[in-house]
C-alpha cells in the first residue's frame, strides 16, 4: 500500500540513527509495529481487576490432586 505522509524530517533522521533500519519506510513500519504492540499491552492492563475468583480457592491443594 502506498501512502504519502508529511513526517518531521528531524524525527525520521533521529529514528534512523537510533535504530537498525536502513530506510525511512523501515522506520515507519517498525514504529507502527511498536505502536500496535503497545496498544495490545494496554488492553491487557484494562483487564486488571476484572477477573472474578474465589478467595477461598486453594491452588496448592489442586496441585496435589494432579
mmCIF file of the N, C-alpha and C atoms, coordinates in Angstrom:
data_MODEL
# 
_entry.id   MODEL 
# 
loop_
_atom_site.group_PDB 
_atom_site.id 
_atom_site.type_symbol 
_atom_site.label_atom_id 
_atom_site.label_alt_id 
_atom_site.label_comp_id 
_atom_site.label_asym_id 
_atom_site.label_entity_id 
_atom_site.label_seq_id 
_atom_site.pdbx_PDB_ins_code 
_atom_site.Cartn_x 
_atom_site.Cartn_y 
_atom_site.Cartn_z 
_atom_site.occupancy 
_atom_site.B_iso_or_equiv 
_atom_site.pdbx_formal_charge 
_atom_site.auth_seq_id 
_atom_site.auth_comp_id 
_atom_site.auth_asym_id 
_atom_site.auth_atom_id 
_atom_site.pdbx_PDB_model_num 
ATOM 1   N N  . UNK A 1 1  ? 0.852   -1.169  0.000  1.00 0.00 ? 1  UNK A N  1 
ATOM 2   C CA . UNK A 1 1  ? 0.000   0.000   0.000  1.00 0.00 ? 1  UNK A CA 1 
ATOM 3   C C  . UNK A 1 1  ? 0.896   1.231   0.000  1.00 0.00 ? 1  UNK A C  1 
ATOM 4   N N  . UNK A 1 2  ? 0.584   2.144   -0.828 1.00 0.00 ? 2  UNK A N  1 
ATOM 5   C CA . UNK A 1 2  ? 1.346   3.382   -0.913 1.00 0.00 ? 2  UNK A CA 1 
ATOM 6   C C  . UNK A 1 2  ? 0.559   4.508   -0.264 1.00 0.00 ? 2  UNK A C  1 
ATOM 7   N N  . UNK A 1 3  ? 1.246   5.202   0.663  1.00 0.00 ? 3  UNK A N  1 
ATOM 8   C CA . UNK A 1 3  ? 0.640   6.328   1.367  1.00 0.00 ? 3  UNK A CA 1 
ATOM 9   C C  . UNK A 1 3  ? 1.667   7.459   1.397  1.00 0.00 ? 3  UNK A C  1 
ATOM 10  N N  . UNK A 1 4  ? 1.229   8.654   1.143  1.00 0.00 ? 4  UNK A N  1 
ATOM 11  C CA . UNK A 1 4  ? 2.097   9.821   1.251  1.00 0.00 ? 4  UNK A CA 1 
ATOM 12  C C  . UNK A 1 4  ? 1.819   10.511  2.576  1.00 0.00 ? 4  UNK A C  1 
ATOM 13  N N  . UNK A 1 5  ? 2.879   10.691  3.361  1.00 0.00 ? 5  UNK A N  1 
ATOM 14  C CA . UNK A 1 5  ? 2.748   11.329  4.669  1.00 0.00 ? 5  UNK A CA 1 
ATOM 15  C C  . UNK A 1 5  ? 3.771   12.447  4.806  1.00 0.00 ? 5  UNK A C  1 
ATOM 16  N N  . UNK A 1 6  ? 3.387   13.485  5.494  1.00 0.00 ? 6  UNK A N  1 
ATOM 17  C CA . UNK A 1 6  ? 4.350   14.513  5.879  1.00 0.00 ? 6  UNK A CA 1 
ATOM 18  C C  . UNK A 1 6  ? 4.798   14.190  7.293  1.00 0.00 ? 6  UNK A C  1 
ATOM 19  N N  . UNK A 1 7  ? 6.072   13.840  7.417  1.00 0.00 ? 7  UNK A N  1 
ATOM 20  C CA . UNK A 1 7  ? 6.634   13.467  8.717  1.00 0.00 ? 7  UNK A CA 1 
ATOM 21  C C  . UNK A 1 7  ? 7.833   14.373  8.977  1.00 0.00 ? 7  UNK A C  1 
ATOM 22  N N  . UNK A 1 8  ? 7.970   14.789  10.206 1.00 0.00 ? 8  UNK A N  1 
ATOM 23  C CA . UNK A 1 8  ? 9.087   15.640  10.615 1.00 0.00 ? 8  UNK A CA 1 
ATOM 24  C C  . UNK A 1 8  ? 10.412  14.971  10.214 1.00 0.00 ? 8  UNK A C  1 
ATOM 25  N N  . UNK A 1 9  ? 11.160  15.633  9.345  1.00 0.00 ? 9  UNK A N  1 
ATOM 26  C CA . UNK A 1 9  ? 12.410  15.068  8.820  1.00 0.00 ? 9  UNK A CA 1 
ATOM 27  C C  . UNK A 1 9  ? 13.424  14.815  9.935  1.00 0.00 ? 9  UNK A C  1 
ATOM 28  N N  . UNK A 1 10 ? 13.492  15.726  10.902 1.00 0.00 ? 10 UNK A N  1 
ATOM 29  C CA . UNK A 1 10 ? 14.430  15.545  12.013 1.00 0.00 ? 10 UNK A CA 1 
ATOM 30  C C  . UNK A 1 10 ? 14.072  14.302  12.824 1.00 0.00 ? 10 UNK A C  1 
ATOM 31  N N  . UNK A 1 11 ? 12.782  14.057  12.988 1.00 0.00 ? 11 UNK A N  1 
ATOM 32  C CA . UNK A 1 11 ? 12.333  12.878  13.726 1.00 0.00 ? 11 UNK A CA 1 
ATOM 33  C C  . UNK A 1 11 ? 12.704  11.599  12.982 1.00 0.00 ? 11 UNK A C  1 
ATOM 34  N N  . UNK A 1 12 ? 12.509  11.583  11.681 1.00 0.00 ? 12 UNK A N  1 
ATOM 35  C CA . UNK A 1 12 ? 12.886  10.422  10.867 1.00 0.00 ? 12 UNK A CA 1 
ATOM 36  C C  . UNK A 1 12 ? 14.393  10.187  10.943 1.00 0.00 ? 12 UNK A C  1 
ATOM 37  N N  . UNK A 1 13 ? 15.167  11.243  10.827 1.00 0.00 ? 13 UNK A N  1 
ATOM 38  C CA . UNK A 1 13 ? 16.625  11.103  10.874 1.00 0.00 ? 13 UNK A CA 1 
ATOM 39  C C  . UNK A 1 13 ? 17.091  10.588  12.238 1.00 0.00 ? 13 UNK A C  1 
ATOM 40  N N  . UNK A 1 14 ? 16.461  11.072  13.296 1.00 0.00 ? 14 UNK A N  1 
ATOM 41  C CA . UNK A 1 14 ? 16.810  10.592  14.637 1.00 0.00 ? 14 UNK A CA 1 
ATOM 42  C C  . UNK A 1 14 ? 16.469  9.114   14.783 1.00 0.00 ? 14 UNK A C  1 
ATOM 43  N N  . UNK A 1 15 ? 15.315  8.708   14.268 1.00 0.00 ? 15 UNK A N  1 
ATOM 44  C CA . UNK A 1 15 ? 14.917  7.301   14.323 1.00 0.00 ? 15 UNK A CA 1 
ATOM 45  C C  . UNK A 1 15 ? 15.872  6.435   13.511 1.00 0.00 ? 15 UNK A C  1 
ATOM 46  N N  . UNK A 1 16 ? 16.291  6.911   12.348 1.00 0.00 ? 16 UNK A N  1 
ATOM 47  C CA . UNK A 1 16 ? 17.259  6.168   11.536 1.00 0.00 ? 16 UNK A CA 1 
ATOM 48  C C  . UNK A 1 16 ? 18.582  6.002   12.281 1.00 0.00 ? 16 UNK A C  1 
ATOM 49  N N  . UNK A 1 17 ? 19.008  7.045   12.979 1.00 0.00 ? 17 UNK A N  1 
ATOM 50  C CA . UNK A 1 17 ? 20.271  6.984   13.717 1.00 0.00 ? 17 UNK A CA 1 
ATOM 51  C C  . UNK A 1 17 ? 20.181  6.035   14.911 1.00 0.00 ? 17 UNK A C  1 
ATOM 52  N N  . UNK A 1 18 ? 19.020  5.980   15.544 1.00 0.00 ? 18 UNK A N  1 
ATOM 53  C CA . UNK A 1 18 ? 18.860  5.150   16.738 1.00 0.00 ? 18 UNK A CA 1 
ATOM 54  C C  . UNK A 1 18 ? 18.595  3.683   16.431 1.00 0.00 ? 18 UNK A C  1 
ATOM 55  N N  . UNK A 1 19 ? 17.935  3.422   15.340 1.00 0.00 ? 19 UNK A N  1 
ATOM 56  C CA . UNK A 1 19 ? 17.502  2.062   15.038 1.00 0.00 ? 19 UNK A CA 1 
ATOM 57  C C  . UNK A 1 19 ? 18.415  1.349   14.066 1.00 0.00 ? 19 UNK A C  1 
ATOM 58  N N  . UNK A 1 20 ? 18.022  0.124   13.763 1.00 0.00 ? 20 UNK A N  1 
ATOM 59  C CA . UNK A 1 20 ? 18.773  -0.689  12.811 1.00 0.00 ? 20 UNK A CA 1 
ATOM 60  C C  . UNK A 1 20 ? 18.178  -0.618  11.406 1.00 0.00 ? 20 UNK A C  1 
ATOM 61  N N  . UNK A 1 21 ? 17.211  0.228   11.203 1.00 0.00 ? 21 UNK A N  1 
ATOM 62  C CA . UNK A 1 21 ? 16.537  0.322   9.922  1.00 0.00 ? 21 UNK A CA 1 
ATOM 63  C C  . UNK A 1 21 ? 17.423  1.076   8.922  1.00 0.00 ? 21 UNK A C  1 
ATOM 64  N N  . UNK A 1 22 ? 17.276  0.701   7.659  1.00 0.00 ? 22 UNK A N  1 
ATOM 65  C CA . UNK A 1 22 ? 18.077  1.319   6.608  1.00 0.00 ? 22 UNK A CA 1 
ATOM 66  C C  . UNK A 1 22 ? 17.316  2.392   5.830  1.00 0.00 ? 22 UNK A C  1 
ATOM 67  N N  . UNK A 1 23 ? 15.995  2.303   5.840  1.00 0.00 ? 23 UNK A N  1 
ATOM 68  C CA . UNK A 1 23 ? 15.202  3.243   5.042  1.00 0.00 ? 23 UNK A CA 1 
ATOM 69  C C  . UNK A 1 23 ? 14.134  3.900   5.902  1.00 0.00 ? 23 UNK A C  1 
ATOM 70  N N  . UNK A 1 24 ? 13.595  4.982   5.391  1.00 0.00 ? 24 UNK A N  1 
ATOM 71  C CA . UNK A 1 24 ? 12.512  5.675   6.085  1.00 0.00 ? 24 UNK A CA 1 
ATOM 72  C C  . UNK A 1 24 ? 11.289  4.777   6.180  1.00 0.00 ? 24 UNK A C  1 
ATOM 73  N N  . UNK A 1 25 ? 11.040  4.007   5.134  1.00 0.00 ? 25 UNK A N  1 
ATOM 74  C CA . UNK A 1 25 ? 9.911   3.068   5.140  1.00 0.00 ? 25 UNK A CA 1 
ATOM 75  C C  . UNK A 1 25 ? 10.057  2.068   6.289  1.00 0.00 ? 25 UNK A C  1 
ATOM 76  N N  . UNK A 1 26 ? 11.274  1.547   6.461  1.00 0.00 ? 26 UNK A N  1 
ATOM 77  C CA . UNK A 1 26 ? 11.518  0.593   7.545  1.00 0.00 ? 26 UNK A CA 1 
ATOM 78  C C  . UNK A 1 26 ? 11.278  1.229   8.913  1.00 0.00 ? 26 UNK A C  1 
ATOM 79  N N  . UNK A 1 27 ? 11.662  2.495   9.048  1.00 0.00 ? 27 UNK A N  1 
ATOM 80  C CA . UNK A 1 27 ? 11.447  3.214   10.309 1.00 0.00 ? 27 UNK A CA 1 
ATOM 81  C C  . UNK A 1 27 ? 9.956   3.330   10.604 1.00 0.00 ? 27 UNK A C  1 
ATOM 82  N N  . UNK A 1 28 ? 9.179   3.716   9.612  1.00 0.00 ? 28 UNK A N  1 
ATOM 83  C CA . UNK A 1 28 ? 7.737   3.888   9.805  1.00 0.00 ? 28 UNK A CA 1 
ATOM 84  C C  . UNK A 1 28 ? 7.080   2.549   10.121 1.00 0.00 ? 28 UNK A C  1 
ATOM 85  N N  . UNK A 1 29 ? 7.467   1.487   9.412  1.00 0.00 ? 29 UNK A N  1 
ATOM 86  C CA . UNK A 1 29 ? 6.889   0.168   9.672  1.00 0.00 ? 29 UNK A CA 1 
ATOM 87  C C  . UNK A 1 29 ? 7.214   -0.313  11.083 1.00 0.00 ? 29 UNK A C  1 
ATOM 88  N N  . UNK A 1 30 ? 8.445   -0.111  11.514 1.00 0.00 ? 30 UNK A N  1 
ATOM 89  C CA . UNK A 1 30 ? 8.828   -0.516  12.874 1.00 0.00 ? 30 UNK A CA 1 
ATOM 90  C C  . UNK A 1 30 ? 8.051   0.293   13.914 1.00 0.00 ? 30 UNK A C  1 
ATOM 91  N N  . UNK A 1 31 ? 7.882   1.578   13.660 1.00 0.00 ? 31 UNK A N  1 
ATOM 92  C CA . UNK A 1 31 ? 7.112   2.420   14.586 1.00 0.00 ? 31 UNK A CA 1 
ATOM 93  C C  . UNK A 1 31 ? 5.672   1.936   14.685 1.00 0.00 ? 31 UNK A C  1 
ATOM 94  N N  . UNK A 1 32 ? 5.082   1.551   13.570 1.00 0.00 ? 32 UNK A N  1 
ATOM 95  C CA . UNK A 1 32 ? 3.708   1.036   13.587 1.00 0.00 ? 32 UNK A CA 1 
ATOM 96  C C  . UNK A 1 32 ? 3.625   -0.288  14.337 1.00 0.00 ? 32 UNK A C  1 
ATOM 97  N N  . UNK A 1 33 ? 4.619   -1.160  14.137 1.00 0.00 ? 33 UNK A N  1 
ATOM 98  C CA . UNK A 1 33 ? 4.631   -2.432  14.876 1.00 0.00 ? 33 UNK A CA 1 
ATOM 99  C C  . UNK A 1 33 ? 4.692   -2.180  16.388 1.00 0.00 ? 33 UNK A C  1 
ATOM 100 N N  . UNK A 1 34 ? 5.577   -1.269  16.794 1.00 0.00 ? 34 UNK A N  1 
ATOM 101 C CA . UNK A 1 34 ? 5.705   -0.952  18.214 1.00 0.00 ? 34 UNK A CA 1 
ATOM 102 C C  . UNK A 1 34 ? 4.421   -0.326  18.754 1.00 0.00 ? 34 UNK A C  1 
ATOM 103 N N  . UNK A 1 35 ? 3.777   0.510   17.970 1.00 0.00 ? 35 UNK A N  1 
ATOM 104 C CA . UNK A 1 35 ? 2.520   1.141   18.371 1.00 0.00 ? 35 UNK A CA 1 
ATOM 105 C C  . UNK A 1 35 ? 1.441   0.085   18.602 1.00 0.00 ? 35 UNK A C  1 
ATOM 106 N N  . UNK A 1 36 ? 1.308   -0.840  17.659 1.00 0.00 ? 36 UNK A N  1 
ATOM 107 C CA . UNK A 1 36 ? 0.297   -1.898  17.781 1.00 0.00 ? 36 UNK A CA 1 
ATOM 108 C C  . UNK A 1 36 ? 0.590   -2.770  18.999 1.00 0.00 ? 36 UNK A C  1 
ATOM 109 N N  . UNK A 1 37 ? 1.850   -3.141  19.189 1.00 0.00 ? 37 UNK A N  1 
ATOM 110 C CA . UNK A 1 37 ? 2.220   -3.964  20.340 1.00 0.00 ? 37 UNK A CA 1 
ATOM 111 C C  . UNK A 1 37 ? 1.891   -3.243  21.649 1.00 0.00 ? 37 UNK A C  1 
ATOM 112 N N  . UNK A 1 38 ? 2.212   -1.983  21.730 1.00 0.00 ? 38 UNK A N  1 
ATOM 113 C CA . UNK A 1 38 ? 1.946   -1.198  22.948 1.00 0.00 ? 38 UNK A CA 1 
ATOM 114 C C  . UNK A 1 38 ? 0.452   -1.105  23.231 1.00 0.00 ? 38 UNK A C  1 
ATOM 115 N N  . UNK A 1 39 ? -0.342  -0.878  22.196 1.00 0.00 ? 39 UNK A N  1 
ATOM 116 C CA . UNK A 1 39 ? -1.800  -0.787  22.385 1.00 0.00 ? 39 UNK A CA 1 
ATOM 117 C C  . UNK A 1 39 ? -2.374  -2.111  22.858 1.00 0.00 ? 39 UNK A C  1 
ATOM 118 N N  . UNK A 1 40 ? -1.853  -3.223  22.362 1.00 0.00 ? 40 UNK A N  1 
ATOM 119 C CA . UNK A 1 40 ? -2.309  -4.537  22.821 1.00 0.00 ? 40 UNK A CA 1 
ATOM 120 C C  . UNK A 1 40 ? -1.969  -4.732  24.295 1.00 0.00 ? 40 UNK A C  1 
ATOM 121 N N  . UNK A 1 41 ? -0.778  -4.288  24.686 1.00 0.00 ? 41 UNK A N  1 
ATOM 122 C CA . UNK A 1 41 ? -0.381  -4.388  26.086 1.00 0.00 ? 41 UNK A CA 1 
ATOM 123 C C  . UNK A 1 41 ? -1.299  -3.553  26.971 1.00 0.00 ? 41 UNK A C  1 
ATOM 124 N N  . UNK A 1 42 ? -1.667  -2.379  26.526 1.00 0.00 ? 42 UNK A N  1 
ATOM 125 C CA . UNK A 1 42 ? -2.556  -1.520  27.308 1.00 0.00 ? 42 UNK A CA 1 
ATOM 126 C C  . UNK A 1 42 ? -3.939  -2.139  27.448 1.00 0.00 ? 42 UNK A C  1 
ATOM 127 N N  . UNK A 1 43 ? -4.408  -2.848  26.424 1.00 0.00 ? 43 UNK A N  1 
ATOM 128 C CA . UNK A 1 43 ? -5.705  -3.519  26.512 1.00 0.00 ? 43 UNK A CA 1 
ATOM 129 C C  . UNK A 1 43 ? -5.676  -4.600  27.582 1.00 0.00 ? 43 UNK A C  1 
ATOM 130 N N  . UNK A 1 44 ? -4.563  -5.304  27.702 1.00 0.00 ? 44 UNK A N  1 
ATOM 131 C CA . UNK A 1 44 ? -4.434  -6.325  28.733 1.00 0.00 ? 44 UNK A CA 1 
ATOM 132 C C  . UNK A 1 44 ? -4.497  -5.672  30.112 1.00 0.00 ? 44 UNK A C  1 
ATOM 133 N N  . UNK A 1 45 ? -3.861  -4.525  30.265 1.00 0.00 ? 45 UNK A N  1 
ATOM 134 C CA . UNK A 1 45 ? -3.898  -3.825  31.548 1.00 0.00 ? 45 UNK A CA 1 
ATOM 135 C C  . UNK A 1 45 ? -5.312  -3.405  31.926 1.00 0.00 ? 45 UNK A C  1 
ATOM 136 N N  . UNK A 1 46 ? -6.153  -3.150  30.929 1.00 0.00 ? 46 UNK A N  1 
ATOM 137 C CA . UNK A 1 46 ? -7.546  -2.788  31.205 1.00 0.00 ? 46 UNK A CA 1 
ATOM 138 C C  . UNK A 1 46 ? -8.300  -3.923  31.885 1.00 0.00 ? 46 UNK A C  1 
ATOM 139 N N  . UNK A 1 47 ? -7.826  -5.154  31.726 1.00 0.00 ? 47 UNK A N  1 
ATOM 140 C CA . UNK A 1 47 ? -8.485  -6.310  32.336 1.00 0.00 ? 47 UNK A CA 1 
ATOM 141 C C  . UNK A 1 47 ? -8.152  -6.446  33.826 1.00 0.00 ? 47 UNK A C  1 
ATOM 142 N N  . UNK A 1 48 ? -7.151  -5.701  34.289 1.00 0.00 ? 48 UNK A N  1 
ATOM 143 C CA . UNK A 1 48 ? -6.734  -5.805  35.681 1.00 0.00 ? 48 UNK A CA 1 
ATOM 144 C C  . UNK A 1 48 ? -7.906  -5.530  36.616 1.00 0.00 ? 48 UNK A C  1 
ATOM 145 N N  . UNK A 1 49 ? -8.148  -6.454  37.504 1.00 0.00 ? 49 UNK A N  1 
ATOM 146 C CA . UNK A 1 49 ? -9.217  -6.311  38.481 1.00 0.00 ? 49 UNK A CA 1 
ATOM 147 C C  . UNK A 1 49 ? -10.577 -6.758  37.994 1.00 0.00 ? 49 UNK A C  1 
ATOM 148 N N  . UNK A 1 50 ? -10.656 -7.272  36.778 1.00 0.00 ? 50 UNK A N  1 
ATOM 149 C CA . UNK A 1 50 ? -11.955 -7.685  36.249 1.00 0.00 ? 50 UNK A CA 1 
ATOM 150 C C  . UNK A 1 50 ? -12.169 -9.193  36.312 1.00 0.00 ? 50 UNK A C  1 
ATOM 151 N N  . UNK A 1 51 ? -11.153 -9.932  36.710 1.00 0.00 ? 51 UNK A N  1 
ATOM 152 C CA . UNK A 1 51 ? -11.274 -11.388 36.765 1.00 0.00 ? 51 UNK A CA 1 
ATOM 153 C C  . UNK A 1 51 ? -11.815 -11.784 38.135 1.00 0.00 ? 51 UNK A C  1 
ATOM 154 N N  . UNK A 1 52 ? -12.921 -12.517 38.128 1.00 0.00 ? 52 UNK A N  1 
ATOM 155 C CA . UNK A 1 52 ? -13.516 -12.983 39.375 1.00 0.00 ? 52 UNK A CA 1 
ATOM 156 C C  . UNK A 1 52 ? -12.830 -14.270 39.823 1.00 0.00 ? 52 UNK A C  1 
ATOM 157 N N  . UNK A 1 53 ? -12.588 -14.380 41.108 1.00 0.00 ? 53 UNK A N  1 
ATOM 158 C CA . UNK A 1 53 ? -12.008 -15.598 41.656 1.00 0.00 ? 53 UNK A CA 1 
ATOM 159 C C  . UNK A 1 53 ? -12.546 -15.797 43.064 1.00 0.00 ? 53 UNK A C  1 
ATOM 160 N N  . UNK A 1 54 ? -12.461 -17.028 43.525 1.00 0.00 ? 54 UNK A N  1 
ATOM 161 C CA . UNK A 1 54 ? -12.904 -17.337 44.879 1.00 0.00 ? 54 UNK A CA 1 
ATOM 162 C C  . UNK A 1 54 ? -11.725 -17.174 45.823 1.00 0.00 ? 54 UNK A C  1 
ATOM 163 N N  . UNK A 1 55 ? -11.906 -16.371 46.845 1.00 0.00 ? 55 UNK A N  1 
ATOM 164 C CA . UNK A 1 55 ? -10.806 -16.109 47.762 1.00 0.00 ? 55 UNK A CA 1 
ATOM 165 C C  . UNK A 1 55 ? -10.413 -17.341 48.563 1.00 0.00 ? 55 UNK A C  1 
ATOM 166 N N  . UNK A 1 56 ? -11.321 -18.294 48.724 1.00 0.00 ? 56 UNK A N  1 
ATOM 167 C CA . UNK A 1 56 ? -11.002 -19.492 49.491 1.00 0.00 ? 56 UNK A CA 1 
ATOM 168 C C  . UNK A 1 56 ? -10.433 -20.613 48.617 1.00 0.00 ? 56 UNK A C  1 
ATOM 169 N N  . UNK A 1 57 ? -10.183 -20.355 47.342 1.00 0.00 ? 57 UNK A N  1 
ATOM 170 C CA . UNK A 1 57 ? -9.628  -21.359 46.435 1.00 0.00 ? 57 UNK A CA 1 
ATOM 171 C C  . UNK A 1 57 ? -8.195  -21.663 46.843 1.00 0.00 ? 57 UNK A C  1 
ATOM 172 N N  . UNK A 1 58 ? -7.878  -22.947 46.985 1.00 0.00 ? 58 UNK A N  1 
ATOM 173 C CA . UNK A 1 58 ? -6.549  -23.363 47.408 1.00 0.00 ? 58 UNK A CA 1 
ATOM 174 C C  . UNK A 1 58 ? -5.845  -24.020 46.221 1.00 0.00 ? 58 UNK A C  1 
ATOM 175 N N  . UNK A 1 59 ? -5.034  -23.251 45.526 1.00 0.00 ? 59 UNK A N  1 
ATOM 176 C CA . UNK A 1 59 ? -4.367  -23.784 44.346 1.00 0.00 ? 59 UNK A CA 1 
ATOM 177 C C  . UNK A 1 59 ? -3.329  -24.845 44.709 1.00 0.00 ? 59 UNK A C  1 
ATOM 178 N N  . UNK A 1 60 ? -2.766  -24.767 45.909 1.00 0.00 ? 60 UNK A N  1 
ATOM 179 C CA . UNK A 1 60 ? -1.785  -25.774 46.326 1.00 0.00 ? 60 UNK A CA 1 
ATOM 180 C C  . UNK A 1 60 ? -2.451  -27.135 46.482 1.00 0.00 ? 60 UNK A C  1 
ATOM 181 N N  . UNK A 1 61 ? -3.667  -27.130 46.979 1.00 0.00 ? 61 UNK A N  1 
ATOM 182 C CA . UNK A 1 61 ? -4.400  -28.381 47.122 1.00 0.00 ? 61 UNK A CA 1 
ATOM 183 C C  . UNK A 1 61 ? -4.696  -28.970 45.738 1.00 0.00 ? 61 UNK A C  1 
ATOM 184 N N  . UNK A 1 62 ? -5.030  -28.139 44.787 1.00 0.00 ? 62 UNK A N  1 
ATOM 185 C CA . UNK A 1 62 ? -5.292  -28.612 43.429 1.00 0.00 ? 62 UNK A CA 1 
ATOM 186 C C  . UNK A 1 62 ? -4.051  -29.259 42.821 1.00 0.00 ? 62 UNK A C  1 
ATOM 187 N N  . UNK A 1 63 ? -2.881  -28.749 43.116 1.00 0.00 ? 63 UNK A N  1 
ATOM 188 C CA . UNK A 1 63 ? -1.636  -29.321 42.586 1.00 0.00 ? 63 UNK A CA 1 
ATOM 189 C C  . UNK A 1 63 ? -1.423  -30.733 43.110 1.00 0.00 ? 63 UNK A C  1 
ATOM 190 N N  . UNK A 1 64 ? -1.783  -30.975 44.365 1.00 0.00 ? 64 UNK A N  1 
ATOM 191 C CA . UNK A 1 64 ? -1.599  -32.305 44.960 1.00 0.00 ? 64 UNK A CA 1 
ATOM 192 C C  . UNK A 1 64 ? -2.529  -33.330 44.330 1.00 0.00 ? 64 UNK A C  1 
ATOM 193 N N  . UNK A 1 65 ? -3.660  -32.896 43.809 1.00 0.00 ? 65 UNK A N  1 
ATOM 194 C CA . UNK A 1 65 ? -4.616  -33.820 43.215 1.00 0.00 ? 65 UNK A CA 1 
ATOM 195 C C  . UNK A 1 65 ? -4.164  -34.303 41.839 1.00 0.00 ? 65 UNK A C  1 
ATOM 196 N N  . UNK A 1 66 ? -3.284  -33.609 41.221 1.00 0.00 ? 66 UNK A N  1 
ATOM 197 C CA . UNK A 1 66 ? -2.866  -33.983 39.861 1.00 0.00 ? 66 UNK A CA 1 
ATOM 198 C C  . UNK A 1 66 ? -1.828  -35.007 39.891 1.00 0.00 ? 66 UNK A C  1 
# 
